[in-house]
Each structure stands twice: as C-alpha cells, then as structure tokens.
Amino acid sequence: MSEQGAGPQVRDLTPAEVARGLAERRMVLVDVREPNETALERFPDAVLVPLSAFDAAAIPEPQGREVVFACRSGRRSVTASLAAQEQGFAYGSHLAGGILAWKAAGLPTET
C-alpha cells in the first residue's frame, strides 16, 4: 500500500548490488564522508561530495546511471539522498552499511 505524497524514499542497496552496478557502469557511487576520512580509505572510482558542504548539484551528471550514496555506516548516505531529493534530484539509493559493509563483503578499497 503506497501513500500518495509519502515524500522522499531511500532504497537500501547491498555491497554486492552496488559492486555489480559499478562494474556494469549502471551506477555512480557518491561518497559523502569528509576529506579526513576519504584520505585514509576510499571506494575505488567514487565521486567525493562531503556531507558538511553537500550540494547535489556538485554531483557530475550521471548520464543515465543510478546515483548511489555511501558513507562509513549508512547513516550519512541516507541524509544525503534525502537532501538531494529535497533539492529536486531523483537520487534515492544508498549503500546500506557503508564502507564497513563494503569491506566486510570483501570488496576493495583504496588507501
């Protein structure tokens, strides 16, 4: 049952779904962690748009690909997705569990 005008929604994606979407070039990963965090460890090929200065317009044109937000644990990525939707962008997906879940799934990071 869907409510009309229910407002923004955020879809949880697993690390495997995101890794597959990136490999197939169907997704763009946007890391919203801060520069001090991404300097230590980051997702390969992610676009960095820190939540502290978040502006969805700073995300490069996805060219038909799905924009997926990511952070450390999945909390800030939901905030970013909701903020992007409030700014008029149809960016409703995030990596559930963030980089912690990504690493737990055995997926690569860059240091």
VENWOFEN-V461261 format. One record per residue. N is the residue number from 1. RES is the residue in one small letter. D_CENTER is the distance of its C-alpha to the mean C-alpha in Angstrom with 1 decimal. Layout:
n:N res:RES d_center:D_CENTER
n:N res:RES d_center:D_CENTER
This chain:
n:1 res:m d_center:26.8
n:2 res:s d_center:24.6
n:3 res:e d_center:25.4
n:4 res:q d_center:25.8
n:5 res:g d_center:23.9
n:6 res:a d_center:21.7
n:7 res:g d_center:19.1
n:8 res:p d_center:15.3
n:9 res:q d_center:13.8
n:10 res:v d_center:10.5
n:11 res:r d_center:10.5
n:12 res:d d_center:9.9
n:13 res:l d_center:9.4
n:14 res:t d_center:11.3
n:15 res:p d_center:11.0
n:16 res:a d_center:13.8
n:17 res:e d_center:12.3
n:18 res:v d_center:9.3
n:19 res:a d_center:12.0
n:20 res:r d_center:14.3
n:21 res:g d_center:12.2
n:22 res:l d_center:11.7
n:23 res:a d_center:15.3
n:24 res:e d_center:16.5
n:25 res:r d_center:14.7
n:26 res:r d_center:13.4
n:27 res:m d_center:9.6
n:28 res:v d_center:8.0
n:29 res:l d_center:5.2
n:30 res:v d_center:4.5
n:31 res:d d_center:5.7
n:32 res:v d_center:7.2
n:33 res:r d_center:10.0
n:34 res:e d_center:13.5
n:35 res:p d_center:15.6
n:36 res:n d_center:17.8
n:37 res:e d_center:15.2
n:38 res:t d_center:13.7
n:39 res:a d_center:17.5
n:40 res:l d_center:18.2
n:41 res:e d_center:15.6
n:42 res:r d_center:12.4
n:43 res:f d_center:10.5
n:44 res:p d_center:12.8
n:45 res:d d_center:12.2
n:46 res:a d_center:8.8
n:47 res:v d_center:9.2
n:48 res:l d_center:9.8
n:49 res:v d_center:9.8
n:50 res:p d_center:11.1
n:51 res:l d_center:11.0
n:52 res:s d_center:14.8
n:53 res:a d_center:15.3
n:54 res:f d_center:12.5
n:55 res:d d_center:13.5
n:56 res:a d_center:11.5
n:57 res:a d_center:14.5
n:58 res:a d_center:13.7
n:59 res:i d_center:10.9
n:60 res:p d_center:13.2
n:61 res:e d_center:14.5
n:62 res:p d_center:12.6
n:63 res:q d_center:16.1
n:64 res:g d_center:15.7
n:65 res:r d_center:12.6
n:66 res:e d_center:9.7
n:67 res:v d_center:6.7
n:68 res:v d_center:3.5
n:69 res:f d_center:0.9
n:70 res:a d_center:3.4
n:71 res:c d_center:7.0
n:72 res:r d_center:10.4
n:73 res:s d_center:11.1
n:74 res:g d_center:8.7
n:75 res:r d_center:10.6
n:76 res:r d_center:9.1
n:77 res:s d_center:5.6
n:78 res:v d_center:8.1
n:79 res:t d_center:10.1
n:80 res:a d_center:7.9
n:81 res:s d_center:7.5
n:82 res:l d_center:11.2
n:83 res:a d_center:12.1
n:84 res:a d_center:10.9
n:85 res:q d_center:13.0
n:86 res:e d_center:15.8
n:87 res:q d_center:15.9
n:88 res:g d_center:16.5
n:89 res:f d_center:13.4
n:90 res:a d_center:12.7
n:91 res:y d_center:8.9
n:92 res:g d_center:9.1
n:93 res:s d_center:6.6
n:94 res:h d_center:4.5
n:95 res:l d_center:5.7
n:96 res:a d_center:8.9
n:97 res:g d_center:10.7
n:98 res:g d_center:8.3
n:99 res:i d_center:10.3
n:100 res:l d_center:13.4
n:101 res:a d_center:13.0
n:102 res:w d_center:12.0
n:103 res:k d_center:15.2
n:104 res:a d_center:17.2
n:105 res:a d_center:16.6
n:106 res:g d_center:18.3
n:107 res:l d_center:15.6
n:108 res:p d_center:16.1
n:109 res:t d_center:14.9
n:110 res:e d_center:16.7
n:111 res:t d_center:18.8
